[in-house]
Amino acid sequence: MSEATPDRLDRIEAALDRQVAVNADLRTSVTELRATADALLQVATIHQQNFERLTAELNADRIEWRSQIDRIWQYLREQRGNGLGEG
């Protein structure tokens, strides 16, 4: 094997320095991606909680509306039975 020349060693050292910089950039990117993923997970959790709350409220409203409709319907049936609804 031939001995490594200083020029070749300089190129290898420069390539290693570039790789160190690339690795540092990758670590930074991974850290930023993790932070973004955590933030997205928090937003998704908040949206899920809001959806669950709204669903519960809508179901309660639906039950209340159904109750009101039943009362009105019963009232109208009673009025018609009393002869007040006939024309």
VMD Tcl script that draws the C-alpha trace (Angstrom):
set ca {
  {0.00 0.00 0.00}
  {1.15 3.45 -0.70}
  {1.49 5.99 2.01}
  {-1.26 8.57 2.28}
  {-0.18 11.86 0.88}
  {-0.87 15.09 2.77}
  {-3.18 16.17 -0.05}
  {-5.23 12.99 0.27}
  {-5.36 13.36 4.05}
  {-6.54 16.95 3.66}
  {-9.37 15.79 1.38}
  {-10.37 13.06 3.82}
  {-10.31 15.52 6.72}
  {-12.42 18.00 4.73}
  {-14.91 15.25 3.87}
  {-15.13 14.24 7.53}
  {-15.65 17.86 8.55}
  {-18.49 18.14 6.01}
  {-20.03 14.93 7.34}
  {-19.87 16.28 10.90}
  {-21.72 19.40 9.74}
  {-24.32 17.28 7.91}
  {-24.82 15.13 11.02}
  {-25.29 18.25 13.15}
  {-27.87 19.57 10.68}
  {-29.67 16.23 10.76}
  {-29.77 16.24 14.56}
  {-31.23 19.76 14.46}
  {-33.81 18.70 11.87}
  {-34.81 15.67 13.92}
  {-35.18 17.83 17.03}
  {-37.35 20.31 15.11}
  {-39.44 17.47 13.67}
  {-39.99 16.03 17.14}
  {-41.08 19.43 18.44}
  {-43.45 19.84 15.49}
  {-44.88 16.35 16.03}
  {-45.41 17.10 19.73}
  {-47.17 20.37 18.89}
  {-49.39 18.62 16.33}
  {-50.25 15.94 18.86}
  {-51.26 18.60 21.38}
  {-53.45 20.33 18.79}
  {-55.03 17.02 17.77}
  {-55.73 16.22 21.43}
  {-57.37 19.62 21.94}
  {-59.49 19.13 18.81}
  {-60.50 15.65 19.99}
  {-61.53 17.01 23.38}
  {-63.50 19.82 21.71}
  {-65.18 17.33 19.39}
  {-66.16 15.11 22.31}
  {-67.54 18.08 24.26}
  {-69.50 19.37 21.27}
  {-70.85 15.90 20.57}
  {-72.08 15.62 24.14}
  {-73.68 19.07 23.94}
  {-75.34 18.27 20.62}
  {-76.72 15.02 21.98}
  {-78.11 16.85 25.02}
  {-79.66 19.46 22.71}
  {-81.12 16.72 20.52}
  {-82.74 15.10 23.56}
  {-84.13 18.45 24.70}
  {-85.48 19.25 21.22}
  {-87.06 15.80 20.99}
  {-88.72 16.38 24.35}
  {-90.04 19.78 23.24}
  {-91.35 18.34 19.97}
  {-93.09 15.52 21.85}
  {-94.74 18.04 24.21}
  {-95.91 20.21 21.31}
  {-97.17 17.17 19.45}
  {-99.05 15.96 22.52}
  {-100.54 19.43 23.00}
  {-101.70 19.55 19.38}
  {-103.23 16.09 19.64}
  {-105.08 17.08 22.79}
  {-106.35 20.29 21.16}
  {-107.59 18.39 18.15}
  {-109.30 15.87 20.40}
  {-111.14 18.73 22.15}
  {-112.55 19.91 18.87}
  {-110.46 23.08 18.84}
  {-108.33 22.01 15.91}
  {-111.15 21.13 13.52}
  {-112.27 23.66 10.97}
}
mol new
graphics top color blue
foreach p $ca { graphics top sphere $p radius 0.5 }
foreach p [lrange $ca 0 end-1] q [lrange $ca 1 end] { graphics top cylinder $p $q radius 0.2 }
display resetview
